[in-house]
Amino acid sequence: MSDVLNLVLFSGTADKLHAAATLAAGAAAMERPVNILVQYWALDAFRTERIEGNLGLSWDATADGTNRPVGGTKSINWLESLRMAKELGDVKILACTGSMDVLGIERSELDPIIDAEGGIATFLMAAEDGQIVFI
Amino acid sequence: MATTAELETLTADKIIDARGTACPGPLLEAKKGMTTVALGSTIEIWSTDPGTKTDISAWSAKVGHDFLGVLEADGYDRVFVIRRK
């Protein structure tokens, strides 16, 4: 199986983006290529005007018994982890053009951490035969 | 791997203080710091994250550095690695 770690970011909340950024950063440190497709609510979170803001928590966080405080430490800074991943390794971030169309998001609205825009075939070609993780 | 006694007498070429950062912070700091020392140099990573010692060991094995071992300090771990590539 290919060494490439493939992530599809769908959710746009800080906790899920943090989980994804941690995987990406760890893989980059381990010298594995990382291939990321950003779609739907994650893509909305990558808009320049939102990316540094409070993106809230997923529904999981409010399920019974799991709603403990989050964000009290600097470890929740998902964007910092993702930037570091790009700095350290081979990490490509692709904006899903389908989601851009559905949500009405222009390339110029997206943070420069996005490397390119592309379709699903572009992502799957880069994914080689590696596993795809959907977050 | 080195023995505890050997580690105690070792002076690292560079200390990376990653205390207070959570996973994957210390690993990323180690990866970044490793490129600032010459091949054959020893780095020492300080971390309060209990996962760091096994993470650094796994990373060293994957990337090709020599993992020397860990010393427990007051509330943190001192993790030693020799740069090999």
Backbone of each chain as ProteinMPNN parsed JSONL, in Angstrom:
{"seq_chain_A": "MSDVLNLVLFSGTADKLHAAATLAAGAAAMERPVNILVQYWALDAFRTERIEGNLGLSWDATADGTNRPVGGTKSINWLESLRMAKELGDVKILACTGSMDVLGIERSELDPIIDAEGGIATFLMAAEDGQIVFI", "coords_chain_A": {"N_chain_A": [[0.839, -1.21, 0.0], [0.374, 2.287, -0.633], [2.423, 4.937, 0.745], [1.263, 7.321, 1.121], [-0.679, 9.6, 3.009], [-4.022, 10.162, 2.976], [-6.408, 12.627, 3.35], [-9.764, 13.552, 3.73], [-11.277, 16.474, 4.342], [-14.219, 17.333, 5.769], [-15.835, 18.277, 7.846], [-16.221, 21.373, 9.605], [-15.514, 22.227, 12.134], [-13.568, 23.244, 15.002], [-12.543, 21.159, 16.6], [-12.597, 18.821, 14.989], [-11.058, 19.644, 12.839], [-8.725, 19.997, 14.157], [-8.091, 17.383, 14.925], [-7.63, 16.32, 12.405], [-5.497, 17.923, 11.526], [-3.54, 17.169, 13.303], [-3.057, 14.521, 12.578], [-2.085, 14.987, 9.995], [0.22, 16.51, 10.536], [1.719, 14.734, 12.067], [2.152, 12.676, 10.212], [3.615, 14.082, 8.303], [5.924, 14.638, 9.755], [6.855, 12.069, 9.996], [7.744, 11.706, 7.52], [5.951, 10.999, 5.514], [4.108, 11.502, 2.551], [1.395, 13.837, 2.379], [-1.912, 14.19, 1.448], [-4.498, 16.281, 0.933], [-7.971, 16.846, 0.72], [-10.255, 19.457, 0.691], [-13.494, 20.005, 1.596], [-16.982, 21.019, 1.564], [-18.102, 21.972, 4.786], [-15.702, 22.237, 5.953], [-14.293, 23.512, 3.963], [-15.588, 25.951, 3.968], [-14.689, 26.855, 6.413], [-12.086, 27.379, 5.774], [-12.062, 29.785, 4.57], [-10.626, 32.995, 4.269], [-11.668, 34.973, 5.964], [-12.727, 33.496, 8.023], [-10.939, 31.592, 8.997], [-9.13, 32.104, 11.085], [-10.775, 32.429, 13.16], [-13.189, 31.631, 15.831], [-14.217, 28.456, 15.536], [-15.915, 26.735, 16.718], [-17.369, 23.648, 18.098], [-17.861, 20.165, 17.226], [-20.966, 18.258, 16.883], [-20.563, 15.992, 18.345], [-19.352, 16.823, 20.651], [-21.3, 17.699, 22.33], [-22.758, 15.566, 23.073], [-24.246, 13.352, 25.518], [-22.422, 13.353, 28.504], [-19.983, 13.825, 27.354], [-19.361, 16.409, 27.159], [-17.018, 18.076, 27.931], [-14.865, 20.804, 28.925], [-13.181, 22.377, 26.23], [-10.328, 23.604, 24.594], [-8.905, 24.98, 26.402], [-6.21, 24.798, 26.436], [-3.162, 25.467, 24.573], [-3.064, 23.537, 22.723], [-5.214, 23.186, 21.033], [-4.913, 24.62, 18.773], [-5.433, 24.257, 15.697], [-4.778, 25.311, 13.18], [-2.19, 26.218, 13.388], [-0.866, 23.753, 13.729], [-1.349, 22.621, 11.232], [-0.076, 24.413, 9.506], [2.518, 24.046, 10.343], [2.855, 21.406, 9.606], [2.903, 21.684, 6.829], [5.191, 23.138, 6.546], [7.125, 21.363, 7.401], [6.946, 19.051, 5.847], [5.856, 17.131, 2.938], [3.066, 18.284, 2.059], [0.019, 18.594, 0.576], [-2.671, 20.701, -0.153], [-5.852, 20.661, -1.303], [-8.534, 22.454, -2.667], [-11.867, 21.544, -2.974], [-13.472, 21.724, -5.962], [-16.11, 21.221, -6.547], [-17.446, 21.617, -4.116], [-16.86, 24.299, -3.803], [-18.431, 25.363, -5.765], [-21.025, 24.553, -4.943], [-21.238, 25.862, -2.476], [-20.775, 28.422, -3.189], [-18.227, 29.649, -3.092], [-15.399, 31.564, -3.818], [-12.09, 31.206, -5.234], [-10.431, 33.308, -4.461], [-11.366, 33.949, -1.975], [-10.347, 32.127, -0.279], [-7.993, 30.972, 2.198], [-4.436, 31.311, 1.834], [-3.17, 28.943, 2.544], [-4.276, 26.898, 1.216], [-3.314, 25.028, -1.536], [-4.111, 24.591, -4.16], [-6.938, 24.421, -6.436], [-9.218, 21.827, -7.23], [-10.637, 18.889, -8.802], [-12.315, 15.776, -7.949], [-11.014, 13.689, -9.221], [-8.431, 14.604, -9.487], [-7.638, 14.661, -6.83], [-7.884, 11.906, -6.217], [-6.008, 10.788, -7.946], [-3.642, 11.751, -6.852], [-3.847, 10.437, -4.493], [-2.97, 7.931, -4.878], [-2.734, 4.458, -4.164], [-3.355, 4.617, -1.553], [-4.877, 4.653, 1.74], [-7.971, 6.366, 2.423], [-8.993, 8.857, 4.582], [-11.817, 10.109, 6.13], [-12.9, 13.062, 7.508]], "CA_chain_A": [[0.0, 0.0, 0.0], [1.116, 3.543, -0.735], [2.805, 5.628, 1.965], [0.562, 8.612, 1.17], [-1.839, 9.727, 3.896], [-5.041, 10.95, 2.292], [-7.457, 13.092, 4.253], [-10.841, 14.382, 3.203], [-11.837, 17.3, 5.421], [-15.62, 17.685, 5.498], [-16.334, 19.057, 8.984], [-15.559, 22.673, 9.737], [-15.379, 22.648, 13.524], [-12.162, 23.28, 15.445], [-12.086, 19.869, 17.13], [-12.334, 17.872, 13.896], [-9.926, 20.163, 12.072], [-7.537, 19.751, 14.98], [-7.78, 15.951, 14.798], [-7.07, 16.132, 11.061], [-4.2, 18.609, 11.453], [-2.608, 16.355, 14.087], [-2.693, 13.398, 11.694], [-1.272, 15.512, 8.893], [1.514, 16.933, 11.065], [2.442, 13.522, 12.453], [2.581, 11.998, 8.983], [4.669, 14.914, 7.699], [7.139, 14.414, 10.55], [7.297, 10.704, 9.686], [8.166, 11.759, 6.117], [4.953, 10.454, 4.582], [3.387, 12.555, 1.835], [0.016, 14.019, 2.841], [-2.752, 14.687, 0.36], [-5.734, 16.69, 1.627], [-9.063, 17.47, -0.04], [-11.082, 20.231, 1.62], [-14.81, 20.221, 1.004], [-18.11, 21.44, 2.398], [-18.007, 22.91, 5.917], [-14.274, 22.495, 6.158], [-13.904, 24.529, 2.98], [-16.116, 27.225, 4.472], [-13.798, 27.263, 7.505], [-10.801, 27.806, 5.2], [-12.153, 31.133, 4.02], [-9.723, 33.916, 4.976], [-12.348, 35.709, 7.031], [-13.153, 32.605, 9.105], [-9.953, 30.581, 9.364], [-8.473, 32.413, 12.366], [-11.823, 32.677, 14.157], [-13.688, 30.532, 16.652], [-14.993, 27.593, 14.644], [-16.842, 25.923, 17.506], [-17.117, 22.212, 18.252], [-18.808, 19.299, 16.533], [-22.086, 17.75, 17.663], [-20.035, 14.967, 19.259], [-18.931, 17.476, 21.891], [-22.438, 17.975, 23.187], [-23.437, 14.322, 23.432], [-24.25, 13.141, 26.97], [-21.225, 12.897, 29.184], [-18.716, 14.126, 26.667], [-19.21, 17.857, 26.97], [-16.043, 18.68, 28.823], [-14.313, 22.014, 28.318], [-12.145, 22.186, 25.222], [-9.751, 24.863, 24.147], [-8.225, 25.616, 27.519], [-4.767, 24.76, 26.237], [-2.777, 25.914, 23.238], [-3.028, 22.387, 21.821], [-6.36, 23.168, 20.115], [-4.63, 25.468, 17.617], [-5.328, 23.364, 14.546], [-4.163, 25.97, 12.031], [-0.754, 26.203, 13.676], [-0.39, 22.392, 13.428], [-1.41, 22.393, 9.784], [0.986, 25.23, 8.905], [3.781, 23.382, 10.686], [2.907, 20.205, 8.763], [3.316, 22.105, 5.49], [6.573, 23.605, 6.643], [8.018, 20.224, 7.66], [6.867, 17.904, 4.949], [5.202, 17.219, 1.64], [1.631, 18.332, 2.359], [-0.704, 19.333, -0.469], [-4.059, 20.941, 0.235], [-6.649, 20.923, -2.504], [-9.92, 22.874, -2.435], [-12.789, 20.796, -3.837], [-14.19, 22.684, -6.811], [-17.545, 20.926, -6.427], [-17.933, 22.31, -2.918], [-16.771, 25.739, -4.067], [-19.6, 25.677, -6.575], [-22.233, 24.367, -4.129], [-21.288, 26.859, -1.403], [-20.551, 29.757, -3.74], [-16.967, 30.19, -2.572], [-14.399, 31.845, -4.85], [-10.698, 30.92, -4.857], [-9.853, 34.505, -3.824], [-11.84, 34.023, -0.584], [-9.722, 31.065, 0.519], [-6.681, 31.238, 2.786], [-3.328, 30.826, 0.982], [-2.7, 27.608, 2.933], [-4.78, 26.047, 0.129], [-2.323, 25.056, -2.615], [-4.732, 24.593, -5.486], [-8.306, 23.919, -6.473], [-9.247, 20.697, -8.146], [-11.758, 17.958, -8.72], [-12.12, 14.519, -7.223], [-10.039, 12.843, -9.923], [-7.11, 15.148, -9.138], [-7.364, 14.157, -5.478], [-7.709, 10.442, -6.239], [-4.733, 10.49, -8.606], [-2.591, 12.021, -5.86], [-4.049, 9.505, -3.377], [-2.383, 6.639, -5.263], [-3.643, 3.426, -3.653], [-3.361, 4.762, -0.097], [-6.174, 4.764, 2.405], [-8.553, 7.697, 2.505], [-9.648, 9.078, 5.867], [-12.837, 11.157, 5.991], [-13.076, 13.677, 8.829]], "C_chain_A": [[0.87, 1.254, 0.0], [1.337, 4.171, 0.64], [1.997, 6.92, 2.166], [-0.593, 8.56, 2.167], [-2.825, 10.665, 3.212], [-6.149, 11.333, 3.253], [-8.5, 13.867, 3.459], [-11.411, 15.156, 4.383], [-13.224, 17.758, 5.0], [-16.137, 18.628, 6.586], [-15.532, 20.339, 9.186], [-15.435, 23.151, 11.167], [-13.938, 22.457, 13.994], [-11.672, 21.921, 15.924], [-11.751, 18.88, 16.008], [-11.164, 18.341, 13.037], [-8.628, 19.921, 12.836], [-7.111, 18.288, 14.88], [-7.114, 15.678, 13.448], [-5.667, 16.73, 10.959], [-3.139, 17.813, 12.212], [-2.123, 15.162, 13.26], [-1.745, 13.859, 10.591], [0.134, 15.856, 9.383], [2.356, 15.717, 11.451], [2.983, 12.796, 11.232], [3.712, 12.768, 8.305], [5.986, 14.704, 8.44], [7.723, 13.034, 10.26], [7.695, 10.563, 8.213], [7.242, 11.011, 5.171], [4.297, 11.621, 3.85], [1.941, 12.624, 2.34], [-0.764, 14.744, 1.751], [-4.118, 15.007, 0.967], [-6.724, 17.316, 0.653], [-9.964, 18.18, 0.965], [-12.425, 20.5, 0.962], [-15.836, 20.648, 2.04], [-17.749, 22.355, 3.565], [-16.556, 23.19, 6.286], [-13.811, 23.589, 5.196], [-14.377, 25.911, 3.427], [-15.212, 27.775, 5.582], [-12.444, 27.752, 6.992], [-10.891, 29.164, 4.509], [-11.341, 32.071, 4.906], [-10.418, 34.588, 6.154], [-12.8, 34.815, 8.192], [-12.019, 31.815, 9.737], [-9.287, 30.842, 10.718], [-9.495, 32.537, 13.501], [-12.193, 31.449, 14.983], [-14.63, 29.674, 15.805], [-15.904, 26.632, 15.4], [-16.455, 24.452, 17.535], [-18.2, 21.401, 17.545], [-19.935, 18.863, 17.459], [-21.617, 16.707, 18.675], [-19.768, 15.559, 20.642], [-20.098, 17.698, 22.835], [-23.241, 16.721, 23.53], [-23.318, 14.102, 24.949], [-22.902, 12.67, 27.498], [-19.918, 13.269, 28.53], [-18.457, 15.63, 26.559], [-18.279, 18.475, 28.006], [-15.405, 19.893, 28.138], [-13.179, 21.703, 27.346], [-11.576, 23.569, 24.874], [-9.019, 25.605, 25.253], [-6.708, 25.595, 27.367], [-4.456, 25.197, 24.823], [-2.824, 24.773, 22.23], [-4.175, 22.377, 20.808], [-6.092, 24.008, 18.862], [-4.348, 24.636, 16.364], [-4.581, 23.995, 13.373], [-2.643, 25.996, 12.166], [-0.163, 24.822, 13.32], [-0.336, 22.14, 11.926], [-0.322, 23.191, 9.06], [2.34, 24.58, 9.135], [3.945, 22.127, 9.819], [3.408, 20.564, 7.366], [4.772, 22.533, 5.463], [7.546, 22.414, 6.707], [8.021, 19.166, 6.571], [6.177, 18.204, 3.637], [3.693, 17.129, 1.867], [0.94, 19.2, 1.314], [-2.167, 19.475, -0.068], [-4.844, 21.444, -0.975], [-8.061, 21.355, -2.101], [-10.804, 22.162, -3.45], [-13.635, 21.778, -4.65], [-15.707, 22.461, -6.768], [-18.153, 21.655, -5.244], [-17.885, 23.821, -3.103], [-18.007, 26.194, -4.828], [-20.88, 25.631, -5.726], [-22.371, 25.484, -3.084], [-21.072, 28.292, -1.908], [-19.297, 30.426, -3.208], [-15.975, 30.366, -3.72], [-13.003, 31.519, -4.319], [-10.091, 32.086, -4.069], [-10.29, 34.65, -2.364], [-11.096, 33.065, 0.326], [-8.327, 31.448, 1.004], [-5.582, 30.651, 1.895], [-2.736, 29.476, 1.41], [-3.198, 26.562, 1.928], [-3.805, 26.167, -1.052], [-2.964, 25.218, -3.985], [-6.202, 24.233, -5.352], [-8.327, 22.77, -7.47], [-10.447, 19.808, -7.904], [-11.359, 16.665, -8.047], [-11.085, 13.625, -7.909], [-8.613, 13.297, -9.615], [-6.689, 14.622, -7.776], [-7.055, 12.66, -5.509], [-6.425, 10.029, -6.95], [-3.587, 10.668, -7.601], [-2.657, 11.025, -4.698], [-3.375, 8.153, -3.616], [-3.302, 5.518, -4.773], [-3.682, 3.452, -2.126], [-4.775, 4.874, 0.456], [-6.657, 6.197, 2.411], [-9.322, 7.812, 3.827], [-10.571, 10.283, 5.726], [-13.129, 11.747, 7.37], [-14.058, 14.845, 8.736]], "O_chain_A": [[1.964, 1.268, 0.565], [0.554, 3.97, 1.568], [2.04, 7.532, 3.233], [-1.381, 7.614, 2.177], [-2.501, 11.813, 2.908], [-6.756, 10.475, 3.892], [-8.173, 14.719, 2.632], [-11.962, 14.567, 5.313], [-13.386, 18.474, 4.012], [-16.784, 19.636, 6.3], [-14.322, 20.374, 8.963], [-15.269, 24.347, 11.406], [-13.195, 21.63, 13.465], [-10.519, 21.559, 15.688], [-10.737, 18.185, 16.072], [-10.372, 17.526, 12.562], [-7.577, 19.673, 12.245], [-5.923, 17.986, 14.764], [-6.159, 14.907, 13.359], [-4.764, 16.125, 10.382], [-1.975, 17.785, 11.811], [-0.935, 14.839, 13.248], [-0.741, 13.209, 10.297], [1.121, 15.532, 8.724], [3.559, 15.678, 11.193], [4.133, 12.356, 11.219], [4.657, 12.168, 7.792], [7.042, 14.602, 7.816], [8.94, 12.853, 10.277], [7.949, 9.462, 7.724], [7.679, 10.459, 4.16], [3.965, 12.628, 4.474], [1.342, 11.604, 2.682], [-0.331, 15.764, 1.216], [-4.811, 14.114, 1.456], [-6.373, 18.196, -0.132], [-10.386, 17.591, 1.96], [-12.499, 21.137, -0.088], [-15.573, 20.635, 3.243], [-17.15, 23.409, 3.354], [-16.229, 24.233, 6.853], [-13.039, 24.474, 5.566], [-13.665, 26.905, 3.284], [-14.995, 28.982, 5.685], [-11.733, 28.463, 7.702], [-9.913, 29.638, 3.931], [-11.362, 31.96, 6.132], [-9.823, 34.752, 7.22], [-13.213, 35.323, 9.235], [-12.122, 31.407, 10.894], [-8.92, 29.898, 11.418], [-9.124, 32.727, 14.66], [-11.595, 30.381, 14.852], [-15.707, 30.122, 15.411], [-16.587, 25.809, 14.79], [-15.384, 24.056, 17.074], [-19.304, 21.888, 17.3], [-19.87, 19.071, 18.67], [-22.214, 16.562, 19.742], [-19.934, 14.892, 21.663], [-19.891, 17.868, 24.036], [-24.275, 16.799, 24.193], [-22.392, 14.611, 25.581], [-22.322, 11.708, 26.994], [-18.851, 13.048, 29.103], [-17.476, 16.066, 25.957], [-18.692, 19.281, 28.84], [-15.409, 19.989, 26.911], [-12.324, 20.861, 27.623], [-12.296, 24.567, 24.872], [-8.565, 26.733, 25.057], [-6.001, 26.296, 28.09], [-5.344, 25.291, 23.977], [-2.65, 24.992, 21.031], [-4.117, 21.637, 19.826], [-6.95, 24.097, 17.985], [-3.2, 24.353, 16.023], [-3.846, 23.314, 12.657], [-1.912, 25.819, 11.191], [0.893, 24.732, 12.695], [0.602, 21.526, 11.418], [0.281, 22.697, 8.108], [3.196, 24.56, 8.251], [5.046, 21.827, 9.357], [4.227, 19.851, 6.787], [5.485, 22.316, 4.484], [8.639, 22.458, 6.143], [9.013, 18.458, 6.4], [5.945, 19.357, 3.274], [3.118, 16.041, 1.867], [1.236, 20.388, 1.182], [-2.819, 18.5, 0.307], [-4.544, 22.48, -1.568], [-8.705, 20.695, -1.286], [-10.519, 22.176, -4.647], [-14.409, 22.558, -4.096], [-16.485, 23.4, -6.934], [-19.233, 22.237, -5.345], [-18.76, 24.54, -2.62], [-18.555, 27.266, -4.571], [-21.706, 26.541, -5.78], [-23.468, 25.985, -2.836], [-21.176, 29.25, -1.142], [-19.298, 31.619, -2.908], [-15.737, 29.44, -4.496], [-12.763, 31.551, -3.112], [-9.331, 31.875, -3.125], [-9.665, 35.384, -1.599], [-11.188, 33.163, 1.55], [-7.583, 32.15, 0.319], [-5.781, 29.608, 1.273], [-1.889, 28.927, 0.706], [-2.621, 25.482, 1.804], [-3.508, 27.271, -1.509], [-2.426, 25.897, -4.859], [-6.655, 23.797, -4.294], [-7.554, 22.744, -8.427], [-11.173, 19.964, -6.922], [-10.215, 16.485, -7.631], [-10.362, 12.886, -7.241], [-7.703, 12.477, -9.498], [-5.551, 14.195, -7.58], [-6.086, 12.205, -4.901], [-5.818, 9.02, -6.589], [-2.684, 9.836, -7.518], [-1.665, 10.794, -4.007], [-3.225, 7.343, -2.701], [-4.519, 5.605, -4.943], [-3.998, 2.451, -1.484], [-5.73, 5.152, -0.269], [-5.857, 7.133, 2.405], [-10.177, 6.985, 4.143], [-10.156, 11.344, 5.259], [-13.55, 11.037, 8.283], [-14.341, 15.495, 9.743]]}, "seq_chain_B": "MATTAELETLTADKIIDARGTACPGPLLEAKKGMTTVALGSTIEIWSTDPGTKTDISAWSAKVGHDFLGVLEADGYDRVFVIRRK", "coords_chain_B": {"N_chain_B": [[20.471, 2.21, 21.463], [21.181, 3.635, 24.66], [22.582, 3.197, 27.943], [21.095, 4.126, 31.126], [23.03, 5.255, 32.778], [24.935, 6.005, 30.896], [23.481, 7.908, 29.464], [23.169, 9.831, 31.396], [25.656, 10.978, 31.564], [25.928, 12.193, 29.224], [26.274, 14.974, 27.001], [24.171, 16.905, 25.214], [24.159, 18.212, 21.831], [22.268, 19.98, 21.186], [19.476, 21.349, 22.839], [16.039, 20.865, 22.877], [13.365, 22.478, 23.959], [10.32, 21.479, 24.543], [8.398, 21.513, 26.4], [5.142, 21.612, 27.829], [3.749, 21.687, 25.477], [1.307, 19.889, 23.61], [0.88, 16.633, 22.08], [0.897, 16.773, 18.54], [3.099, 18.412, 19.093], [5.779, 18.249, 20.437], [7.043, 16.308, 18.797], [7.03, 17.571, 16.321], [8.615, 19.755, 16.887], [11.0, 18.435, 17.388], [11.552, 17.318, 14.89], [11.898, 19.635, 13.398], [14.02, 20.831, 14.777], [16.038, 19.008, 14.36], [17.085, 19.444, 11.872], [18.755, 21.53, 12.247], [21.121, 20.801, 13.31], [24.352, 19.197, 12.848], [25.051, 16.125, 11.0], [25.358, 13.23, 13.004], [25.279, 14.584, 15.36], [23.928, 15.014, 18.682], [20.631, 15.381, 19.818], [18.475, 16.636, 22.362], [15.347, 16.254, 23.602], [12.973, 17.959, 25.458], [10.064, 17.143, 27.145], [6.706, 17.33, 28.345], [4.677, 15.785, 27.606], [3.366, 12.601, 27.853], [3.409, 10.82, 25.752], [5.511, 11.362, 24.135], [8.06, 10.049, 24.326], [7.717, 7.454, 23.224], [6.785, 8.191, 20.755], [8.938, 9.612, 19.633], [10.779, 7.603, 19.522], [9.554, 5.873, 17.651], [9.449, 7.553, 15.436], [12.182, 8.01, 14.977], [13.004, 5.443, 14.232], [11.565, 5.151, 11.864], [12.501, 7.251, 10.245], [15.237, 7.043, 10.361], [17.076, 7.839, 12.311], [19.187, 7.581, 15.294], [17.789, 6.392, 18.131], [18.384, 7.062, 21.429], [17.437, 6.892, 24.05], [15.676, 7.574, 27.171], [15.564, 9.906, 29.848], [14.167, 10.417, 33.024], [13.108, 13.467, 34.246], [12.415, 16.179, 36.511], [9.217, 16.127, 36.441], [9.134, 16.033, 33.701], [10.183, 14.493, 30.545], [13.403, 13.61, 29.283], [14.527, 13.192, 26.164], [16.684, 11.455, 24.061], [18.366, 11.659, 20.939], [20.324, 10.722, 18.097], [21.31, 12.451, 15.232], [21.124, 10.989, 12.074], [20.654, 11.225, 9.391]], "CA_chain_B": [[20.044, 2.588, 22.825], [22.255, 3.839, 25.648], [22.127, 2.908, 29.3], [20.769, 5.328, 31.905], [24.293, 5.845, 33.227], [25.544, 6.668, 29.726], [22.695, 9.109, 29.149], [23.402, 10.844, 32.432], [26.947, 11.656, 31.351], [25.926, 12.728, 27.853], [25.907, 16.377, 26.793], [23.6, 17.025, 23.872], [24.595, 19.375, 21.057], [21.169, 20.942, 21.172], [18.315, 20.998, 23.662], [14.782, 21.395, 22.355], [12.436, 22.526, 25.084], [8.934, 21.439, 24.044], [7.527, 21.297, 27.556], [3.9, 22.38, 27.815], [2.997, 21.488, 24.233], [0.701, 18.554, 23.506], [1.108, 15.883, 20.847], [2.218, 16.355, 18.072], [4.049, 19.519, 19.235], [7.177, 17.869, 20.667], [7.558, 15.599, 17.618], [7.274, 18.564, 15.275], [9.779, 20.542, 17.33], [12.176, 17.576, 17.2], [11.774, 17.226, 13.439], [12.39, 20.94, 12.979], [15.311, 21.066, 15.417], [17.021, 18.063, 13.851], [17.713, 19.979, 10.66], [19.653, 22.636, 12.606], [22.397, 20.258, 13.814], [25.09, 18.407, 11.857], [24.928, 14.668, 11.106], [26.15, 12.686, 14.108], [25.041, 15.359, 16.584], [22.873, 14.509, 19.558], [19.667, 16.358, 20.324], [17.76, 16.235, 23.568], [14.027, 16.885, 23.563], [12.295, 17.987, 26.753], [8.623, 17.106, 26.909], [5.801, 16.942, 29.426], [3.671, 14.893, 27.012], [3.83, 11.238, 28.127], [3.53, 10.038, 24.515], [6.654, 11.795, 23.329], [9.184, 9.107, 24.251], [7.443, 6.386, 22.246], [6.662, 8.844, 19.447], [10.274, 9.938, 19.124], [11.379, 6.303, 19.213], [8.945, 5.407, 16.398], [9.875, 8.485, 14.381], [13.607, 7.739, 14.712], [13.072, 4.176, 13.512], [11.013, 5.367, 10.515], [13.271, 8.216, 9.478], [16.612, 6.559, 10.302], [17.955, 8.393, 13.341], [19.436, 6.659, 16.406], [17.108, 6.721, 19.388], [19.282, 6.63, 22.503], [16.693, 6.553, 25.263], [14.951, 8.61, 27.905], [15.805, 10.114, 31.284], [13.07, 11.132, 33.666], [13.517, 14.628, 35.034], [11.387, 16.6, 37.446], [7.959, 16.467, 35.771], [9.211, 15.947, 32.236], [11.116, 13.499, 30.022], [14.519, 14.064, 28.43], [14.61, 12.164, 25.129], [17.944, 11.652, 23.325], [18.421, 11.098, 19.587], [21.45, 11.153, 17.261], [20.933, 12.667, 13.827], [21.825, 10.09, 11.166], [20.414, 11.532, 7.974]], "C_chain_B": [[21.274, 2.726, 23.725], [21.71, 3.482, 27.026], [21.817, 4.227, 30.014], [22.048, 6.04, 32.345], [24.983, 6.597, 32.087], [24.811, 7.97, 29.389], [22.983, 10.225, 30.15], [24.712, 11.608, 32.242], [26.994, 12.364, 29.995], [25.555, 14.222, 27.825], [25.418, 16.524, 25.358], [24.144, 18.266, 23.174], [23.506, 20.441, 21.021], [20.036, 20.435, 22.057], [17.082, 21.663, 23.064], [13.763, 21.324, 23.481], [11.01, 22.615, 24.562], [7.961, 21.207, 25.199], [6.285, 22.173, 27.459], [3.133, 22.259, 26.505], [2.499, 20.049, 24.175], [1.089, 17.924, 22.178], [0.334, 16.533, 19.71], [3.308, 17.411, 18.237], [5.498, 19.092, 19.428], [7.817, 17.136, 19.469], [7.916, 16.595, 16.508], [8.488, 19.414, 15.619], [11.066, 19.744, 17.109], [12.562, 17.506, 15.727], [12.42, 18.516, 12.915], [13.815, 21.166, 13.5], [16.416, 20.192, 14.826], [17.762, 18.627, 12.645], [18.719, 21.091, 10.988], [20.981, 22.134, 13.175], [23.047, 19.386, 12.731], [24.814, 16.916, 12.051], [25.843, 14.171, 12.226], [25.971, 13.444, 15.416], [23.903, 14.738, 17.38], [21.928, 15.644, 19.942], [18.936, 15.747, 21.521], [16.443, 16.993, 23.571], [13.421, 16.818, 24.958], [10.793, 18.027, 26.497], [7.853, 16.69, 28.161], [4.704, 16.013, 28.906], [4.163, 13.444, 27.179], [4.008, 10.377, 26.87], [4.806, 10.319, 23.742], [7.744, 10.736, 23.212], [8.938, 7.979, 23.243], [7.302, 6.965, 20.834], [8.03, 9.103, 18.829], [11.013, 8.655, 18.751], [10.869, 5.784, 17.86], [9.408, 6.258, 15.217], [11.333, 8.215, 13.988], [13.762, 6.474, 13.882], [12.615, 4.363, 12.064], [11.961, 6.195, 9.664], [14.746, 7.798, 9.371], [17.587, 7.229, 11.239], [18.183, 7.34, 14.429], [18.748, 7.157, 17.678], [17.959, 6.177, 20.526], [18.551, 6.23, 23.775], [16.17, 7.792, 25.964], [15.451, 8.687, 29.344], [14.595, 10.832, 31.85], [13.629, 12.272, 34.479], [12.351, 15.01, 35.94], [10.128, 17.051, 36.693], [8.015, 16.443, 34.254], [10.206, 14.859, 31.831], [12.207, 14.177, 29.202], [14.79, 12.935, 27.437], [15.819, 12.455, 24.239], [17.947, 10.931, 21.977], [19.675, 11.606, 18.865], [20.968, 11.311, 15.818], [21.785, 11.781, 12.928], [21.551, 10.349, 9.694], [19.833, 12.931, 7.816]], "O_chain_B": [[22.268, 2.02, 23.56], [20.496, 3.472, 27.233], [22.222, 5.3, 29.567], [22.138, 7.266, 32.293], [25.539, 7.678, 32.285], [25.428, 8.988, 29.074], [23.032, 11.403, 29.796], [24.855, 12.74, 32.704], [27.968, 13.04, 29.665], [24.648, 14.666, 28.53], [26.166, 16.293, 24.408], [24.538, 19.238, 23.819], [23.775, 21.63, 20.851], [19.683, 19.256, 22.029], [17.079, 22.861, 22.78], [13.354, 20.241, 23.9], [10.545, 23.69, 24.184], [6.835, 20.757, 24.99], [6.364, 23.334, 27.056], [1.981, 22.686, 26.428], [3.169, 19.121, 24.626], [1.567, 18.603, 21.269], [-0.843, 16.833, 19.911], [4.347, 17.318, 17.584], [6.368, 19.52, 18.669], [8.996, 17.333, 19.176], [8.951, 16.478, 15.853], [9.289, 19.752, 14.748], [12.088, 20.295, 16.698], [13.733, 17.618, 15.367], [13.349, 18.488, 12.108], [14.693, 21.627, 12.771], [17.582, 20.587, 14.794], [18.934, 18.318, 12.43], [19.451, 21.543, 10.108], [21.866, 22.931, 13.487], [22.375, 18.902, 11.82], [24.395, 16.492, 13.128], [26.97, 14.644, 12.371], [26.452, 13.006, 16.461], [23.042, 14.042, 16.842], [22.364, 16.725, 20.338], [18.806, 14.53, 21.658], [16.424, 18.223, 23.545], [13.361, 15.749, 25.566], [10.311, 18.852, 25.721], [8.284, 15.825, 28.924], [3.894, 15.513, 29.686], [5.245, 13.098, 26.704], [4.67, 9.34, 26.909], [5.143, 9.598, 22.803], [8.297, 10.536, 22.131], [9.842, 7.596, 22.5], [7.651, 6.316, 19.848], [8.248, 8.842, 17.646], [11.775, 8.624, 17.785], [11.65, 5.317, 17.031], [9.716, 5.742, 14.143], [11.669, 8.196, 12.803], [14.556, 6.434, 12.941], [13.209, 3.798, 11.145], [12.198, 5.877, 8.499], [15.424, 8.155, 8.408], [18.795, 7.2, 11.003], [17.473, 6.337, 14.49], [19.09, 8.208, 18.219], [18.228, 4.977, 20.588], [18.991, 5.333, 24.494], [16.213, 8.901, 25.431], [15.726, 7.667, 29.975], [14.06, 11.749, 31.227], [14.519, 12.077, 35.307], [11.409, 14.235, 36.106], [9.996, 18.226, 36.35], [7.04, 16.797, 33.593], [10.972, 14.364, 32.658], [11.971, 15.176, 28.524], [15.229, 11.852, 27.824], [15.965, 13.564, 23.724], [17.583, 9.759, 21.881], [20.046, 12.772, 19.002], [20.312, 10.429, 15.263], [23.013, 11.81, 13.001], [22.18, 9.729, 8.836], [19.565, 13.365, 6.696]]}, "name": "protein", "num_of_chains": 2, "seq": "MSDVLNLVLFSGTADKLHAAATLAAGAAAMERPVNILVQYWALDAFRTERIEGNLGLSWDATADGTNRPVGGTKSINWLESLRMAKELGDVKILACTGSMDVLGIERSELDPIIDAEGGIATFLMAAEDGQIVFIMATTAELETLTADKIIDARGTACPGPLLEAKKGMTTVALGSTIEIWSTDPGTKTDISAWSAKVGHDFLGVLEADGYDRVFVIRRK"}
